[in-house]
Structures are given as structure tokens and as C-alpha cells.
Amino acid sequence: MSILIIICMLIFNVNRRIDAQVFGNVYARQDDIAVVTCNVNYPSSERLEWFELEQSANPNPPPVYTSVNNPGHTTKNPDKYEMVLGPRYDLAINVNRPENQHYCVVKDASGNEVSRPNTWNIWVADGPNCQDQIVQVSVNNVARLVCRQGSHGSSFPMEWYTAAGNVLESTKEYHYETKHQYLTLTHEFVANIGHHNMVFGCTLHSKETGPNDLATFTYATCSTRIEII
């Protein structure tokens, strides 16, 4: 048997042992609880572990959770993580900004990785945050509605709306600090008596999700009321 055939057989055997993993995205707000899936039936005789992809150079980071010698199914940080057991080994995450990638791993008795069923990228928005709850303005003067969000990665869709649900034309400004992106949404208009006590809402929308994605919210809103003085 040639060396090439032997190498091909070894590669085939290794690939056969490692299941194809599923990648998904989580779209969440700061302090939301996101429950991410690990497609391994509970209970299982296999060794199951959850990991956070830390930015350190540690090649063997400690797991967030391990099923080995852990009858209470505790996590390394109970304030942030909690196992959701049955029908799978799902993990509940108290979301902060920014979040690292999380993934679950099945290992053999020797501690070698057999499969990585699920990997989750977590995108977090902080907002919407309206600059003012009340804006007082004189007739024929310019009123400014300002709303902001912070995000790790790309920003989430955000718009100013009237009480009737109409989108207001707004100016969008982006700036970056380290790994964070900030979006400021400003709508300016000339106030008239018809604006008195009108309420405008700034709404943050969850991103469109694919078949393997999940969102912890649909939309979130803050509001600003206009008072004519």
C-alpha cells in the first residue's frame, strides 16, 4: 500500500471522528440572558465541555463547564453562566459587552476532542439611549433628538419614529474606541405649536437572523417628549 493511500486513510478516519460543527450568531442587548445550544442529548455518557474563546495565548484554557466529576453541573462563574440541561447541554449566558465566542466540545476518555457540535458568535448592543427625556424648545427654533448605541462589532439597526410609527430622517455618526463602535442618531426639525407634547421614540431593532441564529430581543425603545415654551 502506497504512503499516499495510507495518509488519505488516516485523514478520512480523523475527519470521520470529528462531527461537522454548526456556527450560529447571537444578537443580544447588554445584560440579556442568551441560551445557546449544544446539540448533544442530555444525559450523555460522553464528556461534554463548554469553552469561551479567550484572547489569551493559553492553548488549554479552563472550560466554562465540564460534565466530568461535576454532579451539581456547576460552572466556573455562576454569576455569568448556568447550565440548562434537558433535552440538551445548553448554556445560559448573562451577556456583557463585548462577548467572546463560545463553543461546546465532546471529548473521549483521554480528553481528546472528538467533535465540536456548536460554535456561537455573540454580538451585543448597549442601547438605545436617548440623550433627553424632555426637550424644551421655542416655536420656530431647532429641536434636536439624539439617541445613541454602543456595540461590539457592527451596529444594530436603529431609527427615530413618530408616535404614528413613521420613520424620521436622521443623521448617523459613527465613532470607534478600541473594540467598540458607537452610533449617534440625530433628528433635527423646526419646532411649531403642533409639536407641543409630542413624543418621539428611538427604536433599536434586532438584526435579521439566519436559520442557526438567535436573538434575545425583537426591539427596544427609549423616548423623548417635546415641550414648546
C-alpha positions as CSV (number, residue, x, y, z in Angstrom):
1,M,0.0,0.0,0.0
2,S,1.5,3.3,-1.0
3,I,2.3,6.1,1.5
4,L,-0.2,8.4,-0.2
5,I,-3.1,5.9,0.3
6,I,-2.2,5.4,4.0
7,I,-2.1,9.2,4.5
8,C,-5.5,9.5,2.8
9,M,-7.0,6.8,5.0
10,L,-5.7,8.5,8.2
11,I,-7.2,11.8,7.1
12,F,-10.5,10.1,6.4
13,N,-10.5,8.4,9.8
14,V,-9.8,11.6,11.6
15,N,-12.4,13.5,9.7
16,R,-15.0,10.8,10.4
17,R,-14.4,11.1,14.2
18,I,-14.9,14.9,14.2
19,D,-18.5,16.0,13.5
20,A,-19.2,19.0,11.3
21,Q,-19.9,21.9,13.7
22,V,-22.7,24.3,13.4
23,F,-21.9,28.1,13.5
24,G,-24.5,30.5,14.8
25,N,-24.8,34.2,15.8
26,V,-26.5,35.6,18.9
27,Y,-27.9,39.1,18.8
28,A,-28.4,40.5,22.3
29,R,-28.6,43.6,24.4
30,Q,-26.3,44.3,27.4
31,D,-27.4,42.2,30.4
32,D,-29.8,40.0,28.4
33,I,-29.8,36.2,29.1
34,A,-28.8,34.2,26.0
35,V,-29.4,30.4,26.0
36,V,-27.1,28.8,23.4
37,T,-27.5,25.3,22.2
38,C,-25.1,22.3,22.3
39,N,-26.6,19.6,20.1
40,V,-25.7,16.7,22.5
41,N,-28.6,14.8,24.1
42,Y,-28.8,15.0,27.9
43,P,-27.9,12.9,29.8
44,S,-24.9,11.6,27.9
45,S,-22.1,9.2,28.8
46,E,-19.7,11.3,26.8
47,R,-17.5,14.0,28.3
48,L,-19.1,17.4,27.4
49,E,-17.4,20.8,27.9
50,W,-18.2,24.4,27.1
51,F,-15.4,26.9,26.4
52,E,-15.1,30.7,25.9
53,L,-12.6,31.6,23.2
54,E,-10.4,33.8,25.4
55,Q,-8.0,36.3,23.8
56,S,-5.1,35.0,25.9
57,A,-2.3,32.8,24.5
58,N,-3.3,29.9,26.7
59,P,-3.5,26.8,24.4
60,N,-5.5,24.9,27.1
61,P,-8.0,27.3,28.7
62,P,-10.1,26.0,31.5
63,P,-13.7,25.1,30.4
64,V,-16.7,27.2,31.4
65,Y,-18.4,23.9,32.2
66,T,-17.4,20.2,32.3
67,S,-19.6,17.2,32.8
68,V,-16.7,15.3,34.4
69,N,-16.8,14.9,38.2
70,N,-19.5,17.6,38.3
71,P,-22.7,16.1,39.7
72,G,-24.0,19.6,40.5
73,H,-23.4,20.8,37.0
74,T,-21.8,24.0,38.2
75,T,-20.0,26.5,36.0
76,K,-16.7,28.3,36.6
77,N,-18.6,31.6,37.0
78,P,-22.2,31.0,38.3
79,D,-23.0,34.8,38.1
80,K,-22.4,34.7,34.4
81,Y,-23.1,31.1,33.3
82,E,-25.8,28.5,34.1
83,M,-26.4,25.1,32.5
84,V,-29.8,24.4,31.0
85,L,-30.0,20.6,31.0
86,G,-32.5,18.6,29.0
87,P,-33.1,17.8,26.3
88,R,-29.5,19.1,25.5
89,Y,-26.5,20.6,27.2
90,D,-27.4,24.2,26.6
91,L,-25.7,27.2,28.3
92,A,-27.3,30.3,29.6
93,I,-25.0,33.4,29.4
94,N,-25.5,36.7,31.2
95,V,-24.4,38.8,28.3
96,N,-21.9,41.6,28.7
97,R,-20.2,43.8,26.1
98,P,-18.0,42.7,24.5
99,E,-18.5,38.9,24.4
100,N,-16.1,36.3,23.1
101,Q,-17.0,33.3,21.0
102,H,-18.4,30.3,22.9
103,Y,-18.4,26.7,21.8
104,C,-19.1,23.2,23.2
105,V,-16.8,20.2,22.8
106,V,-17.3,16.4,23.1
107,K,-14.2,14.6,24.3
108,D,-13.1,11.0,24.6
109,A,-12.0,9.3,27.8
110,S,-8.4,10.5,27.2
111,G,-9.5,14.1,27.0
112,N,-9.1,14.4,23.2
113,E,-11.6,16.4,21.2
114,V,-14.0,14.2,19.3
115,S,-16.4,16.8,18.0
116,R,-17.4,20.4,18.3
117,P,-21.2,20.5,17.8
118,N,-21.9,24.2,18.1
119,T,-20.0,27.5,18.0
120,W,-21.6,30.8,18.8
121,N,-20.6,34.3,18.0
122,I,-22.2,36.8,20.3
123,W,-23.0,40.4,19.2
124,V,-24.0,42.8,21.9
125,A,-25.6,46.2,21.7
126,D,-25.9,48.7,24.6
127,G,-28.9,50.9,23.9
128,P,-30.9,52.7,22.8
129,N,-30.0,55.6,25.0
130,C,-32.0,58.8,24.4
131,Q,-30.0,61.9,25.3
132,D,-33.0,63.7,26.8
133,Q,-36.4,62.6,28.2
134,I,-37.8,66.1,27.6
135,V,-36.7,68.7,25.1
136,Q,-37.9,72.2,25.7
137,V,-37.8,74.5,22.6
138,S,-39.4,77.8,21.4
139,V,-41.5,78.0,18.3
140,N,-39.5,78.3,15.1
141,N,-36.3,77.1,16.9
142,V,-34.5,73.9,16.0
143,A,-35.1,70.9,18.2
144,R,-32.6,68.1,18.3
145,L,-33.5,64.4,19.1
146,V,-30.3,62.5,19.9
147,C,-30.1,58.7,20.5
148,R,-27.0,56.5,20.9
149,Q,-26.0,52.9,21.0
150,G,-22.7,51.1,21.6
151,S,-21.9,47.8,20.1
152,H,-19.1,45.2,19.8
153,G,-18.7,44.7,16.1
154,S,-21.3,46.1,13.6
155,S,-24.1,48.3,14.9
156,F,-27.7,47.2,15.2
157,P,-30.5,48.9,13.1
158,M,-31.8,52.0,14.9
159,E,-34.3,54.7,13.9
160,W,-36.3,57.6,15.3
161,Y,-40.0,57.2,14.9
162,T,-43.1,59.4,15.3
163,A,-45.9,58.1,17.6
164,A,-47.7,57.0,14.4
165,G,-44.8,54.8,13.5
166,N,-43.3,56.9,10.7
167,V,-39.5,56.9,10.3
168,L,-37.8,60.3,10.8
169,E,-34.9,61.3,8.6
170,S,-31.9,61.2,10.8
171,T,-28.1,61.8,10.6
172,K,-26.0,58.8,11.6
173,E,-22.5,59.3,13.0
174,Y,-20.1,56.5,13.9
175,H,-17.0,56.5,16.0
176,Y,-14.8,53.8,17.4
177,E,-12.9,53.2,20.6
178,T,-10.8,50.1,20.8
179,K,-13.1,47.2,20.0
180,H,-16.3,49.2,20.5
181,Q,-18.4,51.1,17.9
182,Y,-20.7,53.9,18.8
183,L,-23.6,55.1,16.7
184,T,-25.3,58.5,17.3
185,L,-28.6,59.1,15.6
186,T,-29.8,62.7,15.4
187,H,-33.0,64.2,14.0
188,E,-33.4,67.9,13.7
189,F,-36.6,69.8,13.0
190,V,-38.0,73.3,13.3
191,A,-40.5,73.3,16.2
192,N,-44.0,74.6,15.8
193,I,-47.0,74.6,18.1
194,G,-48.2,71.3,16.6
195,H,-45.1,69.6,18.1
196,H,-46.2,70.5,21.7
197,N,-46.1,67.4,23.9
198,M,-45.3,65.1,21.0
199,V,-43.4,62.0,21.9
200,F,-40.8,60.5,19.6
201,G,-39.3,57.1,20.0
202,C,-35.8,55.8,19.2
203,T,-36.0,52.1,18.5
204,L,-33.2,49.6,18.4
205,H,-34.0,46.5,16.3
206,S,-32.5,43.1,16.5
207,K,-30.6,42.0,13.4
208,E,-32.1,39.7,10.8
209,T,-31.3,36.1,11.9
210,G,-30.4,33.1,9.8
211,P,-31.5,29.5,10.4
212,N,-28.8,28.9,13.0
213,D,-29.0,32.3,14.7
214,L,-31.0,33.6,17.7
215,A,-31.9,37.0,19.1
216,T,-32.7,37.7,22.7
217,F,-35.0,40.7,21.8
218,T,-37.1,42.0,18.9
219,Y,-36.8,45.7,19.6
220,A,-36.1,48.1,22.4
221,T,-37.2,51.8,22.6
222,C,-36.5,55.0,24.5
223,S,-38.5,58.2,24.1
224,T,-38.1,62.0,24.1
225,R,-41.0,64.4,24.6
226,I,-41.1,67.8,23.0
227,E,-42.4,70.8,25.1
228,I,-43.0,74.2,23.4
229,I,-42.0,77.0,25.7
